[in-house]
């Protein structure tokens, strides 16, 4: 069984880590446990019905119940003890690097151990995730109540428009993260939305705005704005139901693109200006939008290095 022994980041990061591990487990017949996802698990009921467990953790047995109910803090403590005891193998991905779970030779060694601990933010299984994407999406289908909230918001937007664009506003921690290079004011988001309208000439464009902070309505004057439900999972599903998605660099909006199979454009012009990119894009072309199929862009863009270490 592969145990994700820590919980890096918030909902978006944890979804990607869990989804990649689950896809790898589906491909290799391995159980996956993510104790750090417990605070969100109730919002995704299909996860509770998903069983991919070795014999000693068969559904209903004491071992499975103990494993599933052991709190994340206890698993993290066990991982730290295991660093000294070396009772079970582990994969501890260093900061700034990415682990490819699909790499050759790793599945056999991981399947042979009753427990394998995994820590680190970026654990990718891009090949497995592409292969099992529909199964993974089905596991992360939100509850009926949350889906109804999202459908009501997006449905109202569709009544007034021809195109519905989801806007992910992330301000909170982005004010200081990476020196604020991914932080945009409410006015900057609104200006971006006005520029986006030019992509669909002659068509009415509505925006579903999902934000981690309350927004001043006056900043969005003249725009057809529909506010998201206001909770993380319902907001995420709202974005996934839109025709297109725009937001700063974030695993949150990337997950919405993946789950809903909707094109995403990353609003990144501040970073492009700061780091003197060859082109600075304030208004994308329709061709610049793309569905996010895996999180491997982090490696493809050179933001992370591949970590090729074996199971310790």
N, C-alpha and C positions, 0 to 999 in steps of 0.2 A: 504494500500500500504506500502510495506517495502522499506525504503529509506536508502541506504548506504551513510551515511552522511560525510564520510571522504574518503581519497584516500591514503591508506598506500602503500608505496613502489612504484615499477615500474610495468612494464607490467605483469610479471609473477605473482606477488602477487595480482594485481588487477583482473587478469583473474580468479584465483582460488576463490577469494572472491565473484566475480560476478557470476561465474558458480555455486557455491554452493547455493547462494541465489536464482538464477533462478531455479535450480532444486527443491529447497524447494517450491518456488512459483508454479511450475508446479504441484507438488504433492498436494498442499493445496489450489489451486485456488486463489492465491494472486499475485497482481502486484508487480513488483520489479523495482526500479529506482536506477541507479548508476551514479550520476552526475560526479563523479570523473573519470569515464571511458571515458568521452567525447573526450579526446584528441586521443584516439585510436579507437573510435567507427566507424569512416569512413572506417577503414580497414576491418570491418566485416559487410557487408551490410545486412546480414540476421537479425541482431539485430533490424534494423529499421523497418523490416517487421513483427517483432514479437510483438504481442499484447496480453497481459494478464492483463486486466485492469478492475477495478470495474466500475459500472455504471456511477458514476460521473466523471470518466476519460475515457469515451468512445472515440474510435478513431475519431479524427477530432474535438472534442469539445474543448472549450476554456480552460477548466481546464487541459486537457491533454497537450495541447500546452504550457501552462504556466509551467506545471511541467517539461516537457521535455526540455524547453529552459532556465529555471532558472539555472544560473551558479553554479558550485560546491561550490564556496566561499559563496554564499548566503544560500545554504542548510546547510553549516557548521555553519554559523552565526545563522540560525534559530535553529539548534540543540543546540547551546550553550545557546540561549535565553530560549529554552524549558527546559533546565536543571533547570532554575529558575521558569519558569511559570508553568511547569508540565501540559501543555495543551494536549500533546500527549505522549503515552508511548515510552520508549526507552530501548535499550539494549547497554550498554557501556562495552565492553569486556576488562578487565584489561590486561596490558602487561604481556606476559609470560603465558597467559591462553587461552583456546580455548572454544568457545561456540558451543554446539551441537544444531543446529536449529531443528533437528528432535526429540528432547527429548519430552517425553509425556507431554501433557497439554499446551504446548506453542502455537500450531497452532490456537486453538480456540480463545485465548486471543489476538493473533496478527491479526486474521482475523476480529475481531469485531471492531477494531479501524480504522478510515480513514487513519491515518498515524502512522507508527512505525519507529523510527529512530534506525539505527544500526551503531555502530562504533567499531573499533578494527580490528586488522590484521587477526586473525584466527577465522573465523566463518564457521563452517563445517556443511554439511548436507550429510554425507557420504552415508546414506541409500537412500536418494532421488536422489543423484547424480548417484549412481549405477543404479537405476531404470530408470532414464531419461537421461542416458549418451549419447545415440544416438541423442536425441533432442538437448542436450546442445552442442554437437560437431557440429551439423548442424548450430547452431546459430553463432558459432565462426569460420566459414569457411571464409578464407580471400578472398579479391577481386581477380578477374580473373588475373589482372596484377601482383599482388604479388605472386600468385600461379605459374604463368608462370615463374617468376624469379627463384623461388625455384626449379621448375621442370627442368629448364635448367641446373642448377648447379648439381643437383642429377643425372639427365640423363647423363651428361658428365662423372660423376664418374662411373656410371654403364657401360659405354662403355669400361672402362679400367680395370674392376674388376669383381670379383664374389660376393664380400661382400662389402657393403658400410656402414661405421660407422660414425655417426655424432659426432663431438667433440665440446662441448660447452666450450669455453674459456672465463672465466670471471676473469678479473684482476682488473681494475678500483678501485671500492670501496672495493674489497676484500683484497687490500694491508693492510688496517688497521682494517677492520671489524673483530670483535672477535679476535683481536690481530694477524690478518693475518693467522689464522689457516686454512683458506680455499683458500689462495692465492698460486698459482703455477706459476712458471716462464714459459716462452715460451719453454725453454729447458726441463723443467720437463714435460710439456704436450707432447713434441715430444718424450721423452723417454718412456712415458706412452703408446703412440701410437705404438712405436716399440715393446713393450712388448705385446700389444694387438694382434699383428699380429700372435703370436704363438697360438692363440685360433682357428685359421682356417688353419691348416697345409695343404699345397698343393693348397691353394686357394689364388687368388689375392685379396688383401684388399686395398680399397681406402678410404680416409677420407674426409669428408666434414667438414671443420673447420669454425665455426661461433664464432666470437670474438667481444668483446666490445672495443678492441683496435687494431690498426694495428700490424701485426706480422712480425718478421724478417724471410723471406723465408729461409735463410741459416740455421736456427735452425731446420728446418724440412727436411733437405737434406736426400735423399734416400727414402723418403716416397711419396706415391701417394696422393698428397694433392689437394683438390679443395676448393677454398675459398667461403664462403657464400656470399649472395648478399650484406650484409652490413647494412641492416636496421632491426630493431627489429622483426617486424612481418614476413618479408620474411625469415630472419634467423630462426625464430621459426618454420616456415612451412618447411624449408629445413631439419631441424633436424627431424621433424615428418615424413618425407618421407624416411629417412634412414632405414636400416635394424636393426640397434642397435644404442644406444645413450650412450655416456660417458661424464660426466662432474662433476664439484664439486657440493656440496649441494646447490641447487638453485630451486626455484619454476619455473624458466624459462625452464630448461631441463625437469623437472617433467611434465610441461604442454605439451611439445612436445611429451613425452611418452604417456600421457593420450590422447591427440588429435589424434595422429597417431597410437595409440595402438601398440607401439613399445617398446621392452625391453630396460631398462635403468640400467646402473651401475653407482653408485655414487662414484666418486673418492674422498676418504676421508681419505687417509692413514696418512696425517699429523696430523689430529685430533686424529686418533687412536694411533699414536705414542705419542703425547703430553699428552693424558689422559690415557695412559698405558692400552689400550684395550687388551683383551685376545689374539686377533689375529690382525695382521696388514696386510692388503691385498693390495699389490702393483700391482698384476696381477690377475684379477678375473678368475673364471671358467665361462663357458657359463651359467651354472646353477645359477650364481650369478646375472644375468640380469633378470629384472622383469618389466612388464608393470605397470605403476603407475595408478591405477584406481581412487584413491581419495587422498586428502592430509592428510588423517588421520594418516599417518606415524608419523606426528609430535607428536601426542598424544601417539601412539603405542610405539615410541622410548623413551618416557618419557621426551621429550624436552618441552612439555607443559602439564599443568594440565587442567583437565576438569573444566569448570566454569559452575556451576549449578544454578546460580541466575535466578529468574524469570523476567518477564517484569516489569520494574519500572514504 
